[in-house]
Amino acid sequence: MFILKFRRSVYGEVPPRVDYEMAEIANELIPICGQLESWGSKHTEVVK
């Protein structure tokens, strides 16, 4: 099973602020997600 990892940064501010960032291995999936989005846009009528 593949689990995406995220980094969580907590800042001691008011109001509270927390940032989340994908781990480096997850960044490799960004181009694949873009390709899936393009495929879905191209085949919208068939996929509905």
Contacts in CASP RR format, 6 or more apart in sequence:
PFRMAT RR
TARGET T0000
AUTHOR 0000-0000-0000
METHOD contacts of the structure
MODEL  1
MFILKFRRSVYGEVPPRVDYEMAEIANELIPICGQLESWGSKHTEVVK
4 22 0 8 1.000
4 23 0 8 1.000
4 26 0 8 1.000
4 29 0 8 1.000
5 22 0 8 1.000
5 23 0 8 1.000
5 25 0 8 1.000
5 26 0 8 1.000
6 20 0 8 1.000
6 21 0 8 1.000
6 22 0 8 1.000
6 23 0 8 1.000
6 26 0 8 1.000
7 20 0 8 1.000
7 21 0 8 1.000
7 22 0 8 1.000
7 23 0 8 1.000
8 18 0 8 1.000
8 19 0 8 1.000
8 20 0 8 1.000
9 18 0 8 1.000
9 19 0 8 1.000
9 20 0 8 1.000
9 21 0 8 1.000
10 16 0 8 1.000
10 17 0 8 1.000
10 18 0 8 1.000
11 17 0 8 1.000
11 18 0 8 1.000
11 19 0 8 1.000
40 47 0 8 1.000
END
